[in-house]
């Protein structure tokens, strides 16, 4: 039974032994040299592009509805054009807020 206990003790010591980690002092420099050169990324204002695209879509929809709209509140095309105009004014207000913050 003694060899079994010594084997268990040896296994326990081997498992409990902490490996010694050594990092060379020039490791970070070597990694940075091995990486490809960074390309300059231009910052794209995605929000402003979306706002302008939305306004363009609203203008196109208004031009498509214009031949069918008569200035009466009972005309669906006229009501839809008014709604699109209000939405475009709201988007313009938001765009003005975005531009003034920069």
TAFENNOR-V716510 format. One record per residue. RES is the residue in three letters. SS is DSSP state (H for helix, E for strand, C for the rest). Layout:
RES_SS / RES_SS
This chain:
UNK_C / UNK_H / UNK_H / UNK_H / UNK_H / UNK_H / UNK_H / UNK_H / UNK_H / UNK_H / UNK_H / UNK_H / UNK_H / UNK_H / UNK_H / UNK_H / UNK_C / UNK_C / UNK_C / UNK_C / UNK_C / UNK_C / UNK_C / UNK_C / UNK_C / UNK_C / UNK_H / UNK_H / UNK_H / UNK_H / UNK_H / UNK_H / UNK_H / UNK_H / UNK_C / UNK_C / UNK_C / UNK_C / UNK_C / UNK_C / UNK_C / UNK_C / UNK_C / UNK_C / UNK_C / UNK_H / UNK_H / UNK_H / UNK_H / UNK_H / UNK_H / UNK_H / UNK_H / UNK_H / UNK_H / UNK_H / UNK_H / UNK_H / UNK_H / UNK_H / UNK_H / UNK_H / UNK_H / UNK_H / UNK_H / UNK_H / UNK_C / UNK_C / UNK_C / UNK_C / UNK_C / UNK_C / UNK_C / UNK_C / UNK_C / UNK_H / UNK_H / UNK_H / UNK_H / UNK_H / UNK_H / UNK_H / UNK_H / UNK_H / UNK_H / UNK_H / UNK_H / UNK_H / UNK_H / UNK_H / UNK_H / UNK_H / UNK_H / UNK_H / UNK_H / UNK_H / UNK_H / UNK_H / UNK_H / UNK_H / UNK_H / UNK_C
